[in-house]
Amino acid sequence: MREYTVREYDMEDYDIGRDNMTVADIIARLESIDRGWLPDYNYTGKEDDYEAYLNHVAMWKAIEALKDKLKETDNGQ
């Protein structure tokens, strides 16, 4: 026998998720995006490799900036 739960979301759920997302929630989601989810880079010197590298740098800097903001506000909002 198999038993499982199915979750379905309405547009209202999407709105609530967007409107109620805290800085702490954003940090957790960004940190959970593994390197494999973004295009990989290998320092080949080619344009697409360089752009992929910059995407990783931007993600890291966004996470760090949000962590700094969280420290300043100290409440996760």
N, C-alpha and C positions, 0 to 999 in steps of 0.2 A: 504494500500500500504506500502511496505517496501522498503527502499533504503539504501544501505550500500556500503562502499568502501572496496575493497580487495587489500591488498599489497602483492606483491610477490617480493622476493629478489633473485638476481643472485649472483654467486660466487664473482663477482667484488664488490658487496655491502658488503659481508662478509669481504673481504680483506680491504676495506675502513673503515669499522667499527672497525676492529682490529687495523689497522695502525694509525687511527686518534683518538683513545681513550686517553683522558687525565687523569691525576691523579684525577682530580675533578670528571670526569665521573666514574672512577673505584670506588671511595669512595661512590658516590651516588648509584651505583649498589650494592655494598657490603652492605651498610646500608639498602637497600630495601629488603634484604633477611631476612625474618622474622624467628623467632626461629622455627616455624613449618616446614620450608623448610629443615632444618638440622635435623638429628635424635635428638630426645629429650633426656634429661638426668634427673635423679632423685636422684642422690647420693646413688645408691643402693650398690655400692662397686663392682659390677660385671664388667667384662672386657669391654663388649660392652657399658655399661653406662659410664665408665671412658673414653673410646675412643670418645664417642659422646661429652662428656664434653670438652675434649681437642680440638675437632673440633670447638666448640663454642669459646673457649679461643683463638685459632689460628685466627679465623675470626675477633674477637674483636681486637687482637693485630695488625693484618694486617691493619685494618681500622685506628687504632691510628697511626701506622707507616706512612701510606700514608698521614694522616692529617698533621703530623709533616713535611713530605717532602713537602707538598703543602705550608705550612707556610714558609719553607726555600726558596722555589723557588718563591712563591708569584704570580705565573702566571698560575697555573693549568696545566702546561705541565709536 
